Amino acid sequence: MSTWLVETVGTLAAILGTICWLPQAIRTIRTRETKSLSLWSNLLLLATVTLWFLYGLALGAWPLVAANIVSIVLVGTIVTMKLKHG
C-alpha cells in the first residue's frame, strides 16, 4: 500500500474517531446530564486516547497526535462533567 494511501486512511480514521465524541461532549456541557454515562468507560477511554497520543508523539505521527489531543480535551470534559454532576 502506498505511503500516501496509508497516511490518508490514518488521517481519516483520526478525524472520525475524534469527532465522534463531539456530540456527547456538547450534550453533556449543555444539559449537565451525566447520570446515564459510565465513569469507568470514560476514564478508560481517556487513558486510551492519552496512550495513543503518546504513541503518536513517539512515532511523529502528527494526525494521530492532533486527533488525540482533541479527543483528550473532549473526553476529559465528559469525565470532568461526570465527576462534577454525578
HELIX and SHEET records of a PDB file:
HELIX    1   1 THR A    3  ILE A   19  1                                  17    
HELIX    2   2 LEU A   22  THR A   31  1                                  10    
HELIX    3   3 LEU A   39  LEU A   59  1                                  21    
HELIX    4   4 TRP A   62  HIS A   85  1                                  24    
END                                                                             
